[in-house]
Amino acid sequence: MVKGEWIIVPETMRCKNWVNGIEIVFDMDSAGKVIGKIRYIPPELSERISSPFIFSVYVLQMWQQATELFTKIYYKKKRRILGERAGT
């Protein structure tokens, strides 16, 4: 599924930004909350953004954006699956 700049795959719990190549993977914590972890940052990205501070802020924003989008889609899909099970 594509949402804006993100390719979201809830089945494998991954997100990849098709514009800059950043990949985020997700896992669940003990409370059932979705936790995102940066898996891959293309080396070319750090070469394009010269300031380490700006690069860090950019990557943080990408991580937050991916986590927010993935969480919405993951729980929406989970609710739909649970609703289908309750109906059968």
PDB file of N, CA, C and O in Angstrom:
ATOM      1  N   MET A   1       0.845  -1.163   0.000  1.00  0.00           N
ATOM      2  CA  MET A   1       0.000   0.000   0.000  1.00  0.00           C
ATOM      3  C   MET A   1       0.898   1.236   0.000  1.00  0.00           C
ATOM      4  O   MET A   1       1.903   1.274   0.710  1.00  0.00           O
ATOM      5  N   VAL A   2       0.544   2.230  -0.781  1.00  0.00           N
ATOM      6  CA  VAL A   2       1.328   3.466  -0.848  1.00  0.00           C
ATOM      7  C   VAL A   2       0.502   4.597  -0.249  1.00  0.00           C
ATOM      8  O   VAL A   2      -0.640   4.824  -0.647  1.00  0.00           O
ATOM      9  N   LYS A   3       1.090   5.302   0.707  1.00  0.00           N
ATOM     10  CA  LYS A   3       0.478   6.488   1.319  1.00  0.00           C
ATOM     11  C   LYS A   3       1.484   7.615   1.183  1.00  0.00           C
ATOM     12  O   LYS A   3       2.481   7.648   1.903  1.00  0.00           O
ATOM     13  N   GLY A   4       1.232   8.533   0.272  1.00  0.00           N
ATOM     14  CA  GLY A   4       2.169   9.634   0.049  1.00  0.00           C
ATOM     15  C   GLY A   4       3.505   9.101  -0.419  1.00  0.00           C
ATOM     16  O   GLY A   4       3.588   8.432  -1.449  1.00  0.00           O
ATOM     17  N   GLU A   5       4.538   9.391   0.324  1.00  0.00           N
ATOM     18  CA  GLU A   5       5.882   8.958  -0.028  1.00  0.00           C
ATOM     19  C   GLU A   5       6.227   7.588   0.560  1.00  0.00           C
ATOM     20  O   GLU A   5       7.350   7.115   0.383  1.00  0.00           O
ATOM     21  N   TRP A   6       5.296   6.948   1.249  1.00  0.00           N
ATOM     22  CA  TRP A   6       5.600   5.714   1.969  1.00  0.00           C
ATOM     23  C   TRP A   6       4.942   4.502   1.330  1.00  0.00           C
ATOM     24  O   TRP A   6       3.769   4.532   0.960  1.00  0.00           O
ATOM     25  N   ILE A   7       5.721   3.438   1.208  1.00  0.00           N
ATOM     26  CA  ILE A   7       5.212   2.132   0.836  1.00  0.00           C
ATOM     27  C   ILE A   7       5.058   1.386   2.158  1.00  0.00           C
ATOM     28  O   ILE A   7       6.038   1.160   2.868  1.00  0.00           O
ATOM     29  N   ILE A   8       3.836   1.009   2.481  1.00  0.00           N
ATOM     30  CA  ILE A   8       3.549   0.406   3.785  1.00  0.00           C
ATOM     31  C   ILE A   8       3.113  -1.040   3.571  1.00  0.00           C
ATOM     32  O   ILE A   8       2.200  -1.320   2.793  1.00  0.00           O
ATOM     33  N   VAL A   9       3.779  -1.952   4.274  1.00  0.00           N
ATOM     34  CA  VAL A   9       3.457  -3.374   4.175  1.00  0.00           C
ATOM     35  C   VAL A   9       3.152  -3.890   5.586  1.00  0.00           C
ATOM     36  O   VAL A   9       4.060  -4.305   6.306  1.00  0.00           O
ATOM     37  N   PRO A  10       1.859  -3.861   5.982  1.00  0.00           N
ATOM     38  CA  PRO A  10       1.507  -4.287   7.334  1.00  0.00           C
ATOM     39  C   PRO A  10       1.814  -5.761   7.611  1.00  0.00           C
ATOM     40  O   PRO A  10       2.120  -6.126   8.746  1.00  0.00           O
ATOM     41  N   GLU A  11       1.735  -6.610   6.579  1.00  0.00           N
ATOM     42  CA  GLU A  11       1.975  -8.040   6.776  1.00  0.00           C
ATOM     43  C   GLU A  11       3.394  -8.324   7.259  1.00  0.00           C
ATOM     44  O   GLU A  11       3.595  -9.198   8.102  1.00  0.00           O
ATOM     45  N   THR A  12       4.373  -7.600   6.741  1.00  0.00           N
ATOM     46  CA  THR A  12       5.763  -7.803   7.156  1.00  0.00           C
ATOM     47  C   THR A  12       6.232  -6.737   8.138  1.00  0.00           C
ATOM     48  O   THR A  12       7.386  -6.738   8.568  1.00  0.00           O
ATOM     49  N   MET A  13       5.320  -5.820   8.491  1.00  0.00           N
ATOM     50  CA  MET A  13       5.589  -4.741   9.442  1.00  0.00           C
ATOM     51  C   MET A  13       6.795  -3.895   9.015  1.00  0.00           C
ATOM     52  O   MET A  13       7.756  -3.719   9.765  1.00  0.00           O
ATOM     53  N   ARG A  14       6.709  -3.383   7.795  1.00  0.00           N
ATOM     54  CA  ARG A  14       7.762  -2.544   7.229  1.00  0.00           C
ATOM     55  C   ARG A  14       7.164  -1.333   6.523  1.00  0.00           C
ATOM     56  O   ARG A  14       6.010  -1.332   6.094  1.00  0.00           O
ATOM     57  N   CYS A  15       7.999  -0.307   6.424  1.00  0.00           N
ATOM     58  CA  CYS A  15       7.662   0.919   5.714  1.00  0.00           C
ATOM     59  C   CYS A  15       8.918   1.356   4.968  1.00  0.00           C
ATOM     60  O   CYS A  15      10.018   1.302   5.518  1.00  0.00           O
ATOM     61  N   LYS A  16       8.761   1.784   3.730  1.00  0.00           N
ATOM     62  CA  LYS A  16       9.914   2.301   2.997  1.00  0.00           C
ATOM     63  C   LYS A  16       9.495   3.569   2.275  1.00  0.00           C
ATOM     64  O   LYS A  16       8.438   3.628   1.647  1.00  0.00           O
ATOM     65  N   ASN A  17      10.343   4.578   2.375  1.00  0.00           N
ATOM     66  CA  ASN A  17      10.096   5.826   1.690  1.00  0.00           C
ATOM     67  C   ASN A  17      10.649   5.690   0.277  1.00  0.00           C
ATOM     68  O   ASN A  17      11.856   5.528   0.095  1.00  0.00           O
ATOM     69  N   TRP A  18       9.768   5.755  -0.731  1.00  0.00           N
ATOM     70  CA  TRP A  18      10.208   5.536  -2.102  1.00  0.00           C
ATOM     71  C   TRP A  18      10.957   6.738  -2.662  1.00  0.00           C
ATOM     72  O   TRP A  18      11.585   6.628  -3.715  1.00  0.00           O
ATOM     73  N   VAL A  19      10.908   7.873  -1.992  1.00  0.00           N
ATOM     74  CA  VAL A  19      11.621   9.061  -2.464  1.00  0.00           C
ATOM     75  C   VAL A  19      13.074   9.064  -1.995  1.00  0.00           C
ATOM     76  O   VAL A  19      13.981   9.317  -2.788  1.00  0.00           O
ATOM     77  N   ASN A  20      13.301   8.780  -0.698  1.00  0.00           N
ATOM     78  CA  ASN A  20      14.671   8.880  -0.176  1.00  0.00           C
ATOM     79  C   ASN A  20      15.281   7.542   0.240  1.00  0.00           C
ATOM     80  O   ASN A  20      16.474   7.490   0.541  1.00  0.00           O
ATOM     81  N   GLY A  21      14.491   6.448   0.267  1.00  0.00           N
ATOM     82  CA  GLY A  21      15.028   5.121   0.535  1.00  0.00           C
ATOM     83  C   GLY A  21      15.122   4.720   1.997  1.00  0.00           C
ATOM     84  O   GLY A  21      15.605   3.628   2.296  1.00  0.00           O
ATOM     85  N   ILE A  22      14.680   5.560   2.912  1.00  0.00           N
ATOM     86  CA  ILE A  22      14.716   5.204   4.334  1.00  0.00           C
ATOM     87  C   ILE A  22      13.735   4.062   4.576  1.00  0.00           C
ATOM     88  O   ILE A  22      12.596   4.095   4.109  1.00  0.00           O
ATOM     89  N   GLU A  23      14.196   3.051   5.312  1.00  0.00           N
ATOM     90  CA  GLU A  23      13.339   1.908   5.631  1.00  0.00           C
ATOM     91  C   GLU A  23      13.162   1.810   7.142  1.00  0.00           C
ATOM     92  O   GLU A  23      14.124   1.899   7.904  1.00  0.00           O
ATOM     93  N   ILE A  24      11.912   1.625   7.556  1.00  0.00           N
ATOM     94  CA  ILE A  24      11.563   1.495   8.969  1.00  0.00           C
ATOM     95  C   ILE A  24      10.894   0.136   9.159  1.00  0.00           C
ATOM     96  O   ILE A  24      10.050  -0.264   8.357  1.00  0.00           O
ATOM     97  N   VAL A  25      11.277  -0.571  10.224  1.00  0.00           N
ATOM     98  CA  VAL A  25      10.607  -1.831  10.577  1.00  0.00           C
ATOM     99  C   VAL A  25       9.889  -1.622  11.904  1.00  0.00           C
ATOM    100  O   VAL A  25      10.263  -0.757  12.696  1.00  0.00           O
ATOM    101  N   PHE A  26       8.864  -2.415  12.134  1.00  0.00           N
ATOM    102  CA  PHE A  26       8.030  -2.236  13.314  1.00  0.00           C
ATOM    103  C   PHE A  26       7.926  -3.528  14.096  1.00  0.00           C
ATOM    104  O   PHE A  26       8.036  -4.629  13.556  1.00  0.00           O
ATOM    105  N   ASP A  27       7.713  -3.353  15.380  1.00  0.00           N
ATOM    106  CA  ASP A  27       7.527  -4.468  16.296  1.00  0.00           C
ATOM    107  C   ASP A  27       6.531  -4.003  17.354  1.00  0.00           C
ATOM    108  O   ASP A  27       6.204  -2.819  17.427  1.00  0.00           O
ATOM    109  N   MET A  28       6.059  -4.922  18.157  1.00  0.00           N
ATOM    110  CA  MET A  28       5.135  -4.580  19.226  1.00  0.00           C
ATOM    111  C   MET A  28       5.871  -4.666  20.556  1.00  0.00           C
ATOM    112  O   MET A  28       6.663  -5.583  20.771  1.00  0.00           O
ATOM    113  N   ASP A  29       5.613  -3.708  21.455  1.00  0.00           N
ATOM    114  CA  ASP A  29       6.196  -3.803  22.790  1.00  0.00           C
ATOM    115  C   ASP A  29       5.291  -4.669  23.660  1.00  0.00           C
ATOM    116  O   ASP A  29       4.281  -5.182  23.179  1.00  0.00           O
ATOM    117  N   SER A  30       5.638  -4.838  24.925  1.00  0.00           N
ATOM    118  CA  SER A  30       4.888  -5.730  25.803  1.00  0.00           C
ATOM    119  C   SER A  30       3.447  -5.258  26.039  1.00  0.00           C
ATOM    120  O   SER A  30       2.580  -6.059  26.390  1.00  0.00           O
ATOM    121  N   ALA A  31       3.195  -3.964  25.845  1.00  0.00           N
ATOM    122  CA  ALA A  31       1.842  -3.423  26.029  1.00  0.00           C
ATOM    123  C   ALA A  31       1.027  -3.459  24.740  1.00  0.00           C
ATOM    124  O   ALA A  31      -0.132  -3.046  24.734  1.00  0.00           O
ATOM    125  N   GLY A  32       1.616  -3.947  23.647  1.00  0.00           N
ATOM    126  CA  GLY A  32       0.906  -4.016  22.380  1.00  0.00           C
ATOM    127  C   GLY A  32       0.996  -2.745  21.558  1.00  0.00           C
ATOM    128  O   GLY A  32       0.239  -2.573  20.603  1.00  0.00           O
ATOM    129  N   LYS A  33       1.898  -1.861  21.908  1.00  0.00           N
ATOM    130  CA  LYS A  33       2.084  -0.600  21.179  1.00  0.00           C
ATOM    131  C   LYS A  33       3.083  -0.820  20.041  1.00  0.00           C
ATOM    132  O   LYS A  33       4.072  -1.536  20.198  1.00  0.00           O
ATOM    133  N   VAL A  34       2.810  -0.198  18.902  1.00  0.00           N
ATOM    134  CA  VAL A  34       3.704  -0.298  17.748  1.00  0.00           C
ATOM    135  C   VAL A  34       4.949   0.544  17.983  1.00  0.00           C
ATOM    136  O   VAL A  34       4.860   1.721  18.334  1.00  0.00           O
ATOM    137  N   ILE A  35       6.109  -0.072  17.786  1.00  0.00           N
ATOM    138  CA  ILE A  35       7.395   0.605  17.946  1.00  0.00           C
ATOM    139  C   ILE A  35       8.135   0.546  16.614  1.00  0.00           C
ATOM    140  O   ILE A  35       8.331  -0.536  16.061  1.00  0.00           O
ATOM    141  N   GLY A  36       8.544   1.694  16.101  1.00  0.00           N
ATOM    142  CA  GLY A  36       9.270   1.750  14.839  1.00  0.00           C
ATOM    143  C   GLY A  36      10.765   1.883  15.072  1.00  0.00           C
ATOM    144  O   GLY A  36      11.206   2.591  15.977  1.00  0.00           O
ATOM    145  N   LYS A  37      11.541   1.190  14.240  1.00  0.00           N
ATOM    146  CA  LYS A  37      12.999   1.267  14.309  1.00  0.00           C
ATOM    147  C   LYS A  37      13.535   1.497  12.903  1.00  0.00           C
ATOM    148  O   LYS A  37      13.095   0.862  11.945  1.00  0.00           O
ATOM    149  N   ILE A  38      14.483   2.404  12.796  1.00  0.00           N
ATOM    150  CA  ILE A  38      15.082   2.683  11.497  1.00  0.00           C
ATOM    151  C   ILE A  38      15.980   1.507  11.124  1.00  0.00           C
ATOM    152  O   ILE A  38      16.899   1.150  11.862  1.00  0.00           O
ATOM    153  N   ARG A  39      15.701   0.921   9.979  1.00  0.00           N
ATOM    154  CA  ARG A  39      16.479  -0.237   9.539  1.00  0.00           C
ATOM    155  C   ARG A  39      17.568   0.162   8.562  1.00  0.00           C
ATOM    156  O   ARG A  39      18.670  -0.387   8.598  1.00  0.00           O
ATOM    157  N   TYR A  40      17.266   1.119   7.684  1.00  0.00           N
ATOM    158  CA  TYR A  40      18.232   1.468   6.644  1.00  0.00           C
ATOM    159  C   TYR A  40      18.106   2.938   6.285  1.00  0.00           C
ATOM    160  O   TYR A  40      17.007   3.457   6.086  1.00  0.00           O
ATOM    161  N   ILE A  41      19.253   3.594   6.207  1.00  0.00           N
ATOM    162  CA  ILE A  41      19.349   4.964   5.708  1.00  0.00           C
ATOM    163  C   ILE A  41      20.375   4.935   4.577  1.00  0.00           C
ATOM    164  O   ILE A  41      21.534   4.595   4.816  1.00  0.00           O
ATOM    165  N   PRO A  42      19.982   5.281   3.363  1.00  0.00           N
ATOM    166  CA  PRO A  42      20.935   5.259   2.256  1.00  0.00           C
ATOM    167  C   PRO A  42      22.094   6.219   2.499  1.00  0.00           C
ATOM    168  O   PRO A  42      21.874   7.347   2.941  1.00  0.00           O
ATOM    169  N   PRO A  43      23.322   5.793   2.220  1.00  0.00           N
ATOM    170  CA  PRO A  43      24.487   6.672   2.426  1.00  0.00           C
ATOM    171  C   PRO A  43      24.407   7.964   1.607  1.00  0.00           C
ATOM    172  O   PRO A  43      24.926   8.999   2.025  1.00  0.00           O
ATOM    173  N   GLU A  44      23.762   7.902   0.454  1.00  0.00           N
ATOM    174  CA  GLU A  44      23.645   9.093  -0.402  1.00  0.00           C
ATOM    175  C   GLU A  44      22.850  10.198   0.288  1.00  0.00           C
ATOM    176  O   GLU A  44      23.056  11.381   0.020  1.00  0.00           O
ATOM    177  N   LEU A  45      21.949   9.805   1.172  1.00  0.00           N
ATOM    178  CA  LEU A  45      21.117  10.780   1.871  1.00  0.00           C
ATOM    179  C   LEU A  45      21.967  11.676   2.772  1.00  0.00           C
ATOM    180  O   LEU A  45      21.764  12.890   2.807  1.00  0.00           O
ATOM    181  N   SER A  46      22.904  11.093   3.489  1.00  0.00           N
ATOM    182  CA  SER A  46      23.764  11.900   4.359  1.00  0.00           C
ATOM    183  C   SER A  46      24.723  12.762   3.547  1.00  0.00           C
ATOM    184  O   SER A  46      25.178  13.801   4.027  1.00  0.00           O
ATOM    185  N   GLU A  47      25.031  12.348   2.335  1.00  0.00           N
ATOM    186  CA  GLU A  47      25.890  13.158   1.471  1.00  0.00           C
ATOM    187  C   GLU A  47      25.138  14.371   0.933  1.00  0.00           C
ATOM    188  O   GLU A  47      25.729  15.431   0.728  1.00  0.00           O
ATOM    189  N   ARG A  48      23.824  14.215   0.703  1.00  0.00           N
ATOM    190  CA  ARG A  48      23.026  15.330   0.182  1.00  0.00           C
ATOM    191  C   ARG A  48      22.734  16.377   1.244  1.00  0.00           C
ATOM    192  O   ARG A  48      22.587  17.556   0.923  1.00  0.00           O
ATOM    193  N   ILE A  49      22.647  15.964   2.508  1.00  0.00           N
ATOM    194  CA  ILE A  49      22.353  16.900   3.603  1.00  0.00           C
ATOM    195  C   ILE A  49      23.651  17.100   4.374  1.00  0.00           C
ATOM    196  O   ILE A  49      24.091  16.213   5.106  1.00  0.00           O
ATOM    197  N   SER A  50      24.253  18.259   4.208  1.00  0.00           N
ATOM    198  CA  SER A  50      25.611  18.488   4.731  1.00  0.00           C
ATOM    199  C   SER A  50      25.667  18.661   6.255  1.00  0.00           C
ATOM    200  O   SER A  50      26.635  18.229   6.881  1.00  0.00           O
ATOM    201  N   SER A  51      24.671  19.270   6.846  1.00  0.00           N
ATOM    202  CA  SER A  51      24.692  19.524   8.286  1.00  0.00           C
ATOM    203  C   SER A  51      24.236  18.290   9.063  1.00  0.00           C
ATOM    204  O   SER A  51      23.145  17.776   8.816  1.00  0.00           O
ATOM    205  N   PRO A  52      25.054  17.812   9.995  1.00  0.00           N
ATOM    206  CA  PRO A  52      24.644  16.658  10.800  1.00  0.00           C
ATOM    207  C   PRO A  52      23.359  16.915  11.598  1.00  0.00           C
ATOM    208  O   PRO A  52      22.540  16.011  11.763  1.00  0.00           O
ATOM    209  N   PHE A  53      23.185  18.123  12.083  1.00  0.00           N
ATOM    210  CA  PHE A  53      21.991  18.457  12.842  1.00  0.00           C
ATOM    211  C   PHE A  53      20.747  18.383  11.961  1.00  0.00           C
ATOM    212  O   PHE A  53      19.751  17.770  12.344  1.00  0.00           O
ATOM    213  N   ILE A  54      20.799  18.999  10.795  1.00  0.00           N
ATOM    214  CA  ILE A  54      19.656  18.979   9.876  1.00  0.00           C
ATOM    215  C   ILE A  54      19.367  17.551   9.421  1.00  0.00           C
ATOM    216  O   ILE A  54      18.206  17.162   9.296  1.00  0.00           O
ATOM    217  N   PHE A  55      20.411  16.775   9.175  1.00  0.00           N
ATOM    218  CA  PHE A  55      20.245  15.374   8.796  1.00  0.00           C
ATOM    219  C   PHE A  55      19.532  14.593   9.900  1.00  0.00           C
ATOM    220  O   PHE A  55      18.620  13.814   9.625  1.00  0.00           O
ATOM    221  N   SER A  56      19.946  14.802  11.134  1.00  0.00           N
ATOM    222  CA  SER A  56      19.326  14.112  12.273  1.00  0.00           C
ATOM    223  C   SER A  56      17.860  14.483  12.421  1.00  0.00           C
ATOM    224  O   SER A  56      17.020  13.614  12.656  1.00  0.00           O
ATOM    225  N   VAL A  57      17.548  15.751  12.289  1.00  0.00           N
ATOM    226  CA  VAL A  57      16.163  16.213  12.394  1.00  0.00           C
ATOM    227  C   VAL A  57      15.323  15.620  11.257  1.00  0.00           C
ATOM    228  O   VAL A  57      14.189  15.192  11.473  1.00  0.00           O
ATOM    229  N   TYR A  58      15.881  15.599  10.058  1.00  0.00           N
ATOM    230  CA  TYR A  58      15.181  15.041   8.893  1.00  0.00           C
ATOM    231  C   TYR A  58      14.856  13.558   9.105  1.00  0.00           C
ATOM    232  O   TYR A  58      13.730  13.123   8.864  1.00  0.00           O
ATOM    233  N   VAL A  59      15.847  12.792   9.553  1.00  0.00           N
ATOM    234  CA  VAL A  59      15.641  11.365   9.784  1.00  0.00           C
ATOM    235  C   VAL A  59      14.616  11.157  10.905  1.00  0.00           C
ATOM    236  O   VAL A  59      13.770  10.269  10.803  1.00  0.00           O
ATOM    237  N   LEU A  60      14.679  11.948  11.955  1.00  0.00           N
ATOM    238  CA  LEU A  60      13.711  11.865  13.038  1.00  0.00           C
ATOM    239  C   LEU A  60      12.292  12.130  12.520  1.00  0.00           C
ATOM    240  O   LEU A  60      11.356  11.418  12.885  1.00  0.00           O
ATOM    241  N   GLN A  61      12.134  13.138  11.684  1.00  0.00           N
ATOM    242  CA  GLN A  61      10.823  13.446  11.116  1.00  0.00           C
ATOM    243  C   GLN A  61      10.315  12.303  10.244  1.00  0.00           C
ATOM    244  O   GLN A  61       9.130  11.970  10.285  1.00  0.00           O
ATOM    245  N   MET A  62      11.201  11.702   9.460  1.00  0.00           N
ATOM    246  CA  MET A  62      10.819  10.564   8.621  1.00  0.00           C
ATOM    247  C   MET A  62      10.373   9.386   9.489  1.00  0.00           C
ATOM    248  O   MET A  62       9.378   8.728   9.184  1.00  0.00           O
ATOM    249  N   TRP A  63      11.103   9.124  10.558  1.00  0.00           N
ATOM    250  CA  TRP A  63      10.774   8.033  11.469  1.00  0.00           C
ATOM    251  C   TRP A  63       9.404   8.264  12.114  1.00  0.00           C
ATOM    252  O   TRP A  63       8.582   7.350  12.183  1.00  0.00           O
ATOM    253  N   GLN A  64       9.166   9.495  12.587  1.00  0.00           N
ATOM    254  CA  GLN A  64       7.891   9.822  13.217  1.00  0.00           C
ATOM    255  C   GLN A  64       6.735   9.706  12.225  1.00  0.00           C
ATOM    256  O   GLN A  64       5.674   9.177  12.555  1.00  0.00           O
ATOM    257  N   GLN A  65       6.950  10.201  11.021  1.00  0.00           N
ATOM    258  CA  GLN A  65       5.909  10.147   9.995  1.00  0.00           C
ATOM    259  C   GLN A  65       5.567   8.697   9.639  1.00  0.00           C
ATOM    260  O   GLN A  65       4.393   8.343   9.532  1.00  0.00           O
ATOM    261  N   ALA A  66       6.587   7.867   9.458  1.00  0.00           N
ATOM    262  CA  ALA A  66       6.362   6.459   9.122  1.00  0.00           C
ATOM    263  C   ALA A  66       5.644   5.738  10.247  1.00  0.00           C
ATOM    264  O   ALA A  66       4.727   4.955   9.997  1.00  0.00           O
ATOM    265  N   THR A  67       6.049   5.993  11.480  1.00  0.00           N
ATOM    266  CA  THR A  67       5.429   5.333  12.621  1.00  0.00           C
ATOM    267  C   THR A  67       3.960   5.720  12.749  1.00  0.00           C
ATOM    268  O   THR A  67       3.115   4.868  13.023  1.00  0.00           O
ATOM    269  N   GLU A  68       3.656   6.978  12.555  1.00  0.00           N
ATOM    270  CA  GLU A  68       2.275   7.442  12.639  1.00  0.00           C
ATOM    271  C   GLU A  68       1.410   6.806  11.548  1.00  0.00           C
ATOM    272  O   GLU A  68       0.322   6.304  11.831  1.00  0.00           O
ATOM    273  N   LEU A  69       1.892   6.826  10.308  1.00  0.00           N
ATOM    274  CA  LEU A  69       1.136   6.234   9.206  1.00  0.00           C
ATOM    275  C   LEU A  69       0.951   4.735   9.391  1.00  0.00           C
ATOM    276  O   LEU A  69      -0.149   4.210   9.221  1.00  0.00           O
ATOM    277  N   PHE A  70       2.034   4.053   9.741  1.00  0.00           N
ATOM    278  CA  PHE A  70       1.959   2.608   9.903  1.00  0.00           C
ATOM    279  C   PHE A  70       0.988   2.237  11.022  1.00  0.00           C
ATOM    280  O   PHE A  70       0.193   1.310  10.871  1.00  0.00           O
ATOM    281  N   THR A  71       1.049   2.951  12.133  1.00  0.00           N
ATOM    282  CA  THR A  71       0.176   2.660  13.271  1.00  0.00           C
ATOM    283  C   THR A  71      -1.290   2.778  12.870  1.00  0.00           C
ATOM    284  O   THR A  71      -2.092   1.907  13.207  1.00  0.00           O
ATOM    285  N   LYS A  72      -1.650   3.839  12.157  1.00  0.00           N
ATOM    286  CA  LYS A  72      -3.042   4.020  11.714  1.00  0.00           C
ATOM    287  C   LYS A  72      -3.484   2.861  10.828  1.00  0.00           C
ATOM    288  O   LYS A  72      -4.562   2.300  11.022  1.00  0.00           O
ATOM    289  N   ILE A  73      -2.659   2.509   9.867  1.00  0.00           N
ATOM    290  CA  ILE A  73      -3.023   1.446   8.927  1.00  0.00           C
ATOM    291  C   ILE A  73      -3.050   0.088   9.623  1.00  0.00           C
ATOM    292  O   ILE A  73      -3.943  -0.720   9.368  1.00  0.00           O
ATOM    293  N   TYR A  74      -2.091  -0.168  10.487  1.00  0.00           N
ATOM    294  CA  TYR A  74      -2.013  -1.446  11.183  1.00  0.00           C
ATOM    295  C   TYR A  74      -3.257  -1.685  12.031  1.00  0.00           C
ATOM    296  O   TYR A  74      -3.855  -2.759  11.960  1.00  0.00           O
ATOM    297  N   TYR A  75      -3.651  -0.702  12.826  1.00  0.00           N
ATOM    298  CA  TYR A  75      -4.807  -0.877  13.698  1.00  0.00           C
ATOM    299  C   TYR A  75      -6.123  -0.894  12.913  1.00  0.00           C
ATOM    300  O   TYR A  75      -7.069  -1.579  13.301  1.00  0.00           O
ATOM    301  N   LYS A  76      -6.182  -0.142  11.814  1.00  0.00           N
ATOM    302  CA  LYS A  76      -7.372  -0.178  10.974  1.00  0.00           C
ATOM    303  C   LYS A  76      -7.541  -1.583  10.379  1.00  0.00           C
ATOM    304  O   LYS A  76      -8.642  -2.132  10.363  1.00  0.00           O
ATOM    305  N   LYS A  77      -6.448  -2.147   9.897  1.00  0.00           N
ATOM    306  CA  LYS A  77      -6.494  -3.485   9.320  1.00  0.00           C
ATOM    307  C   LYS A  77      -6.815  -4.524  10.403  1.00  0.00           C
ATOM    308  O   LYS A  77      -7.571  -5.465  10.161  1.00  0.00           O
ATOM    309  N   LYS A  78      -6.245  -4.349  11.581  1.00  0.00           N
ATOM    310  CA  LYS A  78      -6.488  -5.287  12.680  1.00  0.00           C
ATOM    311  C   LYS A  78      -7.959  -5.257  13.094  1.00  0.00           C
ATOM    312  O   LYS A  78      -8.550  -6.307  13.345  1.00  0.00           O
ATOM    313  N   ARG A  79      -8.556  -4.063  13.166  1.00  0.00           N
ATOM    314  CA  ARG A  79      -9.977  -3.946  13.506  1.00  0.00           C
ATOM    315  C   ARG A  79     -10.847  -4.633  12.456  1.00  0.00           C
ATOM    316  O   ARG A  79     -11.825  -5.302  12.789  1.00  0.00           O
ATOM    317  N   ARG A  80     -10.481  -4.462  11.185  1.00  0.00           N
ATOM    318  CA  ARG A  80     -11.249  -5.072  10.106  1.00  0.00           C
ATOM    319  C   ARG A  80     -11.186  -6.601  10.199  1.00  0.00           C
ATOM    320  O   ARG A  80     -12.199  -7.276  10.015  1.00  0.00           O
ATOM    321  N   ILE A  81     -10.006  -7.141  10.483  1.00  0.00           N
ATOM    322  CA  ILE A  81      -9.850  -8.592  10.613  1.00  0.00           C
ATOM    323  C   ILE A  81     -10.654  -9.108  11.802  1.00  0.00           C
ATOM    324  O   ILE A  81     -11.340 -10.125  11.701  1.00  0.00           O
ATOM    325  N   LEU A  82     -10.567  -8.401  12.928  1.00  0.00           N
ATOM    326  CA  LEU A  82     -11.333  -8.816  14.119  1.00  0.00           C
ATOM    327  C   LEU A  82     -12.839  -8.736  13.864  1.00  0.00           C
ATOM    328  O   LEU A  82     -13.594  -9.584  14.339  1.00  0.00           O
ATOM    329  N   GLY A  83     -13.270  -7.736  13.126  1.00  0.00           N
ATOM    330  CA  GLY A  83     -14.692  -7.604  12.776  1.00  0.00           C
ATOM    331  C   GLY A  83     -15.158  -8.741  11.890  1.00  0.00           C
ATOM    332  O   GLY A  83     -16.278  -9.227  12.048  1.00  0.00           O
ATOM    333  N   GLU A  84     -14.319  -9.173  10.961  1.00  0.00           N
ATOM    334  CA  GLU A  84     -14.669 -10.291  10.089  1.00  0.00           C
ATOM    335  C   GLU A  84     -14.779 -11.581  10.891  1.00  0.00           C
ATOM    336  O   GLU A  84     -15.659 -12.402  10.636  1.00  0.00           O
ATOM    337  N   ARG A  85     -13.888 -11.757  11.855  1.00  0.00           N
ATOM    338  CA  ARG A  85     -13.935 -12.968  12.699  1.00  0.00           C
ATOM    339  C   ARG A  85     -15.194 -12.975  13.566  1.00  0.00           C
ATOM    340  O   ARG A  85     -15.807 -14.023  13.767  1.00  0.00           O
ATOM    341  N   ALA A  86     -15.574 -11.819  14.072  1.00  0.00           N
ATOM    342  CA  ALA A  86     -16.758 -11.745  14.937  1.00  0.00           C
ATOM    343  C   ALA A  86     -18.031 -12.012  14.136  1.00  0.00           C
ATOM    344  O   ALA A  86     -19.014 -12.514  14.680  1.00  0.00           O
ATOM    345  N   GLY A  87     -18.013 -11.680  12.863  1.00  0.00           N
ATOM    346  CA  GLY A  87     -19.185 -11.881  12.008  1.00  0.00           C
ATOM    347  C   GLY A  87     -19.351 -13.315  11.546  1.00  0.00           C
ATOM    348  O   GLY A  87     -20.427 -13.685  11.075  1.00  0.00           O
ATOM    349  N   THR A  88     -18.317 -14.130  11.669  1.00  0.00           N
ATOM    350  CA  THR A  88     -18.420 -15.513  11.199  1.00  0.00           C
ATOM    351  C   THR A  88     -18.778 -16.468  12.293  1.00  0.00           C
ATOM    352  O   THR A  88     -18.901 -17.669  12.048  1.00  0.00           O
TER     353      THR A  88
END
